[in-house]
Amino acid sequence: MDYDDFGGAASGAAYGFMEIKFKPKGVCSQSIRLDLTDGIVHNVRFAGGCSGNAQGISRLVEGMEAKEVVARLRGIRCGFKSTSCPDQLASALEQAFSQEEQS
Protein backbone atom coordinates (compact mmCIF):
# COMPACT_ATOMS: atom_id res chain seq x y z
CA MET A 1 0.00 0.00 0.00
CA ASP A 2 1.57 3.32 -1.01
CA TYR A 3 -0.13 6.71 -1.22
CA ASP A 4 1.54 9.54 -3.07
CA ASP A 5 -0.55 12.18 -1.30
CA PHE A 6 1.21 11.50 2.01
CA GLY A 7 -2.11 10.87 3.74
CA GLY A 8 -0.40 8.18 5.73
CA ALA A 9 1.18 5.44 3.73
CA ALA A 10 2.99 2.24 4.37
CA SER A 11 4.35 -0.19 1.85
CA GLY A 12 6.11 -3.52 2.07
CA ALA A 13 4.71 -4.49 5.49
CA ALA A 14 4.56 -8.18 4.58
CA TYR A 15 8.36 -8.31 4.49
CA GLY A 16 9.02 -6.66 7.85
CA PHE A 17 9.84 -3.41 6.02
CA MET A 18 7.57 -0.39 5.70
CA GLU A 19 8.23 2.89 3.95
CA ILE A 20 6.05 5.43 5.71
CA LYS A 21 4.96 8.70 4.14
CA PHE A 22 2.93 10.96 6.42
CA LYS A 23 1.44 14.43 6.05
CA PRO A 24 1.57 16.07 9.48
CA LYS A 25 -1.18 18.36 10.72
CA GLY A 26 -0.83 21.51 12.83
CA VAL A 27 2.95 21.89 12.46
CA CYS A 28 5.41 23.63 10.15
CA SER A 29 6.66 20.41 8.52
CA GLN A 30 4.92 19.48 5.28
CA SER A 31 5.82 15.78 5.32
CA ILE A 32 7.53 13.05 7.29
CA ARG A 33 9.10 10.01 5.64
CA LEU A 34 10.74 7.09 7.37
CA ASP A 35 11.54 3.43 7.08
CA LEU A 36 10.40 0.86 9.60
CA THR A 37 12.21 -2.47 9.53
CA ASP A 38 11.04 -5.17 11.93
CA GLY A 39 9.73 -2.47 14.28
CA ILE A 40 12.95 -0.40 14.19
CA VAL A 41 12.94 3.23 12.96
CA HIS A 42 15.39 4.29 10.23
CA ASN A 43 15.95 7.23 7.90
CA VAL A 44 13.48 9.75 9.36
CA ARG A 45 13.20 12.74 7.04
CA PHE A 46 11.13 15.88 7.67
CA ALA A 47 10.34 18.29 4.84
CA GLY A 48 9.95 21.83 6.10
CA GLY A 49 9.82 23.02 9.66
CA CYS A 50 12.77 23.74 11.92
CA SER A 51 15.71 22.10 10.20
CA GLY A 52 17.91 21.73 13.28
CA ASN A 53 15.15 20.27 15.43
CA ALA A 54 14.07 17.89 12.67
CA GLN A 55 17.63 16.68 12.15
CA GLY A 56 18.04 16.24 15.90
CA ILE A 57 14.85 14.20 16.23
CA SER A 58 15.83 12.11 13.22
CA ARG A 59 19.23 11.25 14.62
CA LEU A 60 17.95 10.56 18.12
CA VAL A 61 15.33 8.05 16.99
CA GLU A 62 17.57 6.27 14.43
CA GLY A 63 17.71 2.57 15.32
CA MET A 64 15.14 2.90 18.10
CA GLU A 65 12.15 0.61 18.49
CA ALA A 66 9.09 2.34 17.03
CA LYS A 67 6.96 1.72 20.12
CA GLU A 68 9.63 3.38 22.27
CA VAL A 69 9.67 6.38 19.91
CA VAL A 70 5.89 6.72 20.30
CA ALA A 71 6.12 6.41 24.10
CA ARG A 72 8.78 9.13 24.29
CA LEU A 73 7.38 11.59 21.74
CA ARG A 74 3.59 11.32 22.10
CA GLY A 75 2.10 14.46 23.64
CA ILE A 76 5.02 16.85 23.08
CA ARG A 77 3.68 20.28 22.23
CA CYS A 78 5.24 23.17 20.31
CA GLY A 79 4.49 26.45 22.07
CA PHE A 80 0.74 26.97 22.20
CA LYS A 81 0.05 24.34 19.53
CA SER A 82 -1.64 21.13 20.59
CA THR A 83 0.99 19.10 18.73
CA SER A 84 4.59 19.24 17.49
CA CYS A 85 6.82 17.58 14.91
CA PRO A 86 7.86 14.90 17.44
CA ASP A 87 4.21 14.29 18.30
CA GLN A 88 3.37 14.04 14.59
CA LEU A 89 6.17 11.48 14.14
CA ALA A 90 4.48 9.46 16.89
CA SER A 91 1.18 9.81 14.98
CA ALA A 92 2.83 8.57 11.78
CA LEU A 93 4.11 5.48 13.58
CA GLU A 94 0.76 4.81 15.26
CA GLN A 95 -0.98 5.07 11.91
CA ALA A 96 1.53 2.60 10.45
CA PHE A 97 0.84 0.18 13.34
CA SER A 98 -2.88 0.47 12.64
CA GLN A 99 -2.44 -0.19 8.91
CA GLU A 100 -0.15 -3.11 9.63
CA GLU A 101 -2.77 -4.70 11.92
CA GLN A 102 -5.41 -4.35 9.19
CA SER A 103 -3.19 -6.09 6.60
Phi and psi in degrees as a GROMACS rama.xvg file:
@    title "Ramachandran Plot"
@    xaxis  label "Phi"
@    yaxis  label "Psi"
@TYPE xy
-150.079  120.423  ASP-2
-110.465  127.312  TYR-3
-77.9253  -15.8078  ASP-4
-84.7536  3.49787  ASP-5
62.4691  23.5607  PHE-6
-66.8895  -11.8013  GLY-7
129.561  96.5988  GLY-8
-128.043  148.825  ALA-9
-144.238  135.537  ALA-10
-133.227  151.34  SER-11
79.2688  16.4527  GLY-12
-59.3503  -30.5434  ALA-13
-64.6417  -18.5934  ALA-14
-103.742  11.2721  TYR-15
79.2489  6.2246  GLY-16
-125.286  133.499  PHE-17
-133.091  132.713  MET-18
-100.001  117.985  GLU-19
-105.301  131.609  ILE-20
-124.572  123.773  LYS-21
-136.225  135.985  PHE-22
-101.031  106.668  LYS-23
-69.8024  157.528  PRO-24
-122.824  137.755  LYS-25
80.1527  13.9745  GLY-26
-133.683  172.92  VAL-27
-74.8929  -29.1541  CYS-28
-64.5941  141.804  SER-29
-93.557  -25.2944  GLN-30
-157.792  156.761  SER-31
-130.127  130.762  ILE-32
-125.37  143.943  ARG-33
-161.138  163.778  LEU-34
-110.649  142.114  ASP-35
-126.507  116.068  LEU-36
-120.468  113.941  THR-37
50.0865  41.3636  ASP-38
81.7067  6.16656  GLY-39
-108.46  134.431  ILE-40
-84.0175  134.285  VAL-41
-142.261  151.717  HIS-42
55.3458  47.3564  ASN-43
-71.5286  129.86  VAL-44
-133.664  123.026  ARG-45
-101.796  139.558  PHE-46
-108.091  120.997  ALA-47
85.2437  179.706  GLY-48
82.9407  -164.185  GLY-49
-80.1702  107.473  CYS-50
-56.2083  -47.677  SER-51
-63.305  -44.584  GLY-52
-64.5516  -42.1993  ASN-53
-63.117  -42.5203  ALA-54
-64.5218  -39.7437  GLN-55
-62.9822  -46.589  GLY-56
-59.7191  -46.6347  ILE-57
-58.366  -44.111  SER-58
-71.3434  -37.1011  ARG-59
-67.2683  -34.6254  LEU-60
-91.009  -7.36292  VAL-61
-57.2477  124.345  GLU-62
81.9093  2.41937  GLY-63
-88.2303  149.541  MET-64
-64.1987  135.483  GLU-65
-58.082  -40.6752  ALA-66
-65.3409  -33.0221  LYS-67
-69.5172  -38.657  GLU-68
-59.8062  -46.4394  VAL-69
-60.9713  -46.826  VAL-70
-59.5125  -37.8353  ALA-71
-80.9163  -32.4692  ARG-72
-99.7473  -23.195  LEU-73
-57.9365  129.883  ARG-74
92.8468  -5.07371  GLY-75
-68.1945  135.004  ILE-76
-112.995  155.163  ARG-77
-112.309  106.038  CYS-78
57.7795  -126.959  GLY-79
-90.546  1.67707  PHE-80
-73.5638  154.964  LYS-81
-84.9201  -0.0952725  SER-82
-146.435  -176.21  THR-83
-158.047  173.632  SER-84
-62.6695  -42.1426  CYS-85
-61.4526  -41.0183  PRO-86
-63.8492  -37.7979  ASP-87
-69.858  -32.3918  GLN-88
-63.2045  -41.4483  LEU-89
-60.9946  -41.1581  ALA-90
-62.0921  -41.7406  SER-91
-60.1601  -44.0182  ALA-92
-67.0076  -41.6708  LEU-93
-62.676  -39.6891  GLU-94
-64.4139  -38.6919  GLN-95
-64.4729  -40.6946  ALA-96
-60.1357  -43.7637  PHE-97
-62.527  -44.5778  SER-98
-66.529  -36.9219  GLN-99
-64.9537  -40.1028  GLU-100
-65.4092  -32.5047  GLU-101
-78.22  -17.9592  GLN-102
